[in-house]
Amino acid sequence: MRASGGHGRSAGTGTGTGADADSVRRSAAHAAGLLASGASYALCALADAGPEVLGRPTPCAEWDLRALLRHLDDSVAALTEALVCGVVGPAGVRRAGDPLASVRSGIARLADLRGDAGAVRVGDRLLGRADVAVAGAMELTVHGWDVGRATGARRPVPAGLALGLLRHAPRLVPADARGTLFARPVPVPDAVRPGDLLVAYLGRDPAA
């Protein structure tokens, strides 16, 4: 979410009239629903975590659970800045203390935010707030899944949430991001749960 010269297309910010305005409202409502669902899923995964598991490995190479939570804490802070202030600044000083408590409280606040019309500035790019909310939902969901693998709870991504995010996955994770920002997709059988398809698309092995 922080500016890094990465991917993402500039988005129009006007609300328009008539059919265009209806489309914007539907997109905002859809994005808000995904964000709330992603936040709920991540919080459920975090409910299974305690201080004793912070040193466990995660599906993110070279990150134990503590490092993953620090990353997620920064992502949640950036997403909150984007949706509340309309701009994402550079990362602040990393906060000391309990990473679990910090991430949980940040995600709980996010659940009530909306991806309304308007723009968010991330570095030199302008992104639609609804697009940012969907990207945030993806981040919360995939890292919620990662947390579940670290704790051993292995909570599946709910089908409705996974199907909603799969609609946006090719745009959020373009082919030229593979091998740098994201791992390559993991081949999976056709007859699997939507949540398995989602995490496999994001470079995780649902059977691991």
C-alpha positions, 0 to 999 in steps of 0.5 A: 500500500505504501508508495514503492513504484509498484503496480496499480492504475490511476482511477477516475474520481468523479461520481458522475450522474445517472447510471455512472453514479449508480455504478460508483455506488455499487462499486463502493458498496461492493468494496466496503463489503469485501473489506469488512469480510476480509477484516472479519476473516483476519480477526478470526485468524488472529483470535487463534494466535498468542505470544507463544506462536510468534516465532513460528514460520509462515507461508511468507518466505523468511518471515516468522509470524512476528515479522508478518504481523509487523508487515500487516500492522504497517499495511493496515495503518496505510490502508486506514490513512488511505480511506480516512485521509485520501493519501498514504505517506511514508511508513512511520516509526515502527511501534514497539509493544504487542504486535497482536494487539496492535494488528487486531485493533487496527483491523477492527477500526478498518471494518467500519470504513468504506471505499467511497468515491474519491481518490487516494494519492499513493506516491505519484499515483491516484487510485480510487478509494473503492480500488484501495478498499478491495486491495486492502481486503485482498491483503487482509484475507491472504495474510489471515490465511497465512496466520492460520497456517502459522497457528495451525488453525488452518481456517479456510477463506469463506467462499463468498469472500474468495469469489469476490476477490478472485474477480479482482485478482488479475488486476491486483496481481498482474503477471509482471509482478510475479517473481518480485512482489508475488510468487507464481501461482500454484497449480491446483485441481479444478474441483477445489474450494474458491478459497484454495483457488484464491491462495493458489493464485497468490502463490500459496499451496492450499495443501501445505 
